[in-house]
């Protein structure tokens, strides 16, 4: 299951409630009112490469922001992405 929040504080709230884990910039965590209810875990190493999948509904491609994001993913990588 995956969820998308409208901002870092919303994600930190879900984490504080025990619903999920999250990744946020350190600065966000340092200044959050929830920081005392959260535990920061530092990774021992950084992955060499991170693959990110992008899925966009065909019905949304006409929306300007979605179209721009989709176009950015297509630059030189058309064989790796599929429009759903």
N, C-alpha and C positions, 0 to 999 in steps of 0.2 A: 504494500500500500504506500502511496506517496501523497503528499499534500503540498500545496503552495500557499504561502502567506503573503500578505501585502507589505510586510516589512520585517525587519529584524526583531523588533520588540514582540510582534505576534509570534514569531518562531520561538523566541526565548520563553514566552508564556506557555506555549505548548510543551516545551521541554520541562519547565518548572512544574507543570501539572503531571508530568510523567507519561505523556502521550508519545514522545518521540525523542530522538537525539537531533542535534542540529549543528551546523557549521556557520559561524558568523565571524566577522573581523574582530580581532582582539579589542580594538578601541570601542566597539559596540558593547562588548561584554563588560569592559571596565566601567563604562558609564551607565550601565543598566541598573535600574532599581531592583532587578531580580537577581543580581550577581551573587548575593548571599545564599540564595536557594539553589544555585547551580554549581556544578563541579566541572572545571576545565580539565580536559585530557589533552596532553600534548603528544602528538605522534612521534614515534622514535625515528622515523624516516619518512621522506616524501616519496610518493610513487614516481617512477620514471615518466610514465605517461598516463594520462587520464582520458579515457574515451567517453564522450558525451553524445547521447542520442538526442535527436530533435524530431519531434512529430508535430505536424500541423494539419488540422482538418481543412480539407479543400474549401469548405464553406467559409473559412476565415481568411483565406489567402488574399481576398480583395481588401481587407482592412489595411490601411496604410502602415501601421506599425508592425503588424504581422508580416506583411509583404516585405518590408525592409529587413526584418529579422531573417525571414526565409531566404532572401536574396544573399544576405551575408553568409549564410551556411552553405550556399551553393557555389560560391567562388572557388573553383578548382576541385570541388569535392562532390560533384553531381552523382558519381557512382556509389557514394556511401550513404546518401540520404534518399528517403522515399516520401513522397507526399501521400498522405492518407485521405 
